[in-house]
Amino acid sequence: MKFIFEVRIKDGYTAEQYADAWVRASRLIQQAPGAKGTELHRKIGDDRTLIAIASWESKAQRDAMEARHDPAVAEIIRSAAPFCEIRVIGEFHEPEWVVLPPGRETGSKPD
């Protein structure tokens, strides 16, 4: 499953400042059972908007991680709060349909 949220950087701060906190928190969160990685994307044409995508084996595993209060993660999130606004977009199942260009099927090698 995917957990997706949008990050808006406040005036006077930079995406790099948020990214530093995000990487530190992600390193800890990704040690939880079921964690499959995270991605942070900057919006084209808007350096102040980011989208974060966390991949999990299941919603239950993500919920279990969230239920365990990790003081180190909480402190990192608190430290980032002054320079950003977070809007949860939602939780999504793995894709039911994936359309890839010819020759790019999963596990195939480029020519």
C-alpha positions in Angstrom: 0.0 0.0 0.0 1.0 3.6 -0.4 0.7 6.4 2.2 0.8 9.8 0.3 1.0 13.3 1.7 1.7 16.8 0.4 4.2 19.1 2.0 3.9 22.9 1.6 7.1 24.8 2.6 6.4 28.0 4.5 8.0 31.4 3.5 11.5 31.8 4.8 12.3 28.1 4.6 13.5 25.7 1.9 12.5 22.2 0.7 16.1 21.1 1.6 15.4 21.9 5.2 12.3 19.7 5.2 14.1 17.0 3.2 16.8 16.8 5.9 14.2 16.1 8.6 12.2 13.8 6.3 15.3 11.6 5.6 16.2 11.4 9.3 12.6 10.3 10.2 12.3 8.0 7.2 15.5 6.1 8.2 13.9 5.3 11.6 10.4 4.6 10.2 11.8 2.3 7.5 13.1 -0.1 10.2 9.5 -1.1 11.0 8.2 -4.4 9.8 6.5 -4.0 6.4 8.2 -0.8 5.4 9.2 -0.9 1.7 10.7 2.6 1.1 9.9 6.2 0.8 10.1 8.8 -2.0 10.0 12.6 -1.9 9.1 14.5 -5.1 9.3 18.2 -5.8 6.5 19.7 -7.8 7.6 20.9 -11.2 7.4 24.7 -11.3 6.8 25.0 -7.6 9.8 24.4 -5.4 7.7 24.9 -2.2 5.4 21.9 -2.8 6.6 18.3 -2.3 4.8 15.0 -2.3 5.9 12.1 -0.2 5.1 8.5 -0.9 5.7 5.8 1.7 5.3 2.2 0.5 4.2 -0.6 2.9 3.5 -4.3 2.6 0.1 -3.7 4.2 -2.0 -1.0 5.8 -2.0 -3.1 9.0 1.8 -2.9 9.2 1.8 0.9 8.7 -1.0 1.3 11.3 1.1 -0.8 13.7 4.1 1.4 13.1 2.0 4.5 13.7 0.6 3.1 16.9 4.0 2.6 18.4 5.1 6.0 19.6 8.8 6.5 18.7 10.0 9.6 20.6 12.9 10.1 18.2 10.5 10.2 15.2 8.1 12.5 17.1 11.0 14.9 17.9 12.1 15.1 14.2 8.5 15.7 13.1 8.1 18.4 15.8 11.4 20.0 14.6 10.0 20.3 11.0 6.6 21.6 12.0 7.6 25.3 12.0 8.6 25.3 8.4 5.9 23.3 6.6 2.3 22.3 6.4 1.4 18.7 5.9 -1.8 17.5 4.1 -2.5 13.8 4.1 -3.7 12.8 0.6 -4.5 9.3 1.7 -3.8 5.6 1.7 -3.9 3.6 -1.5 -3.8 0.0 -2.5 -1.1 -1.2 -4.8 -2.0 -0.4 -8.4 -4.6 -2.8 -10.0 -3.4 -1.7 -13.5 0.1 -0.8 -14.5 0.8 0.2 -18.1 4.4 0.3 -19.1 6.0 1.2 -22.4 7.0 -1.8 -24.6 10.2 -3.4 -23.3 9.8 -2.0 -19.8 7.8 -4.8 -18.2 8.7 -5.7 -14.7 11.9 -7.7 -14.7 12.7 -7.1 -18.4 16.1 -5.7 -19.4 16.6 -2.8 -21.7 17.7 -3.6 -25.3 
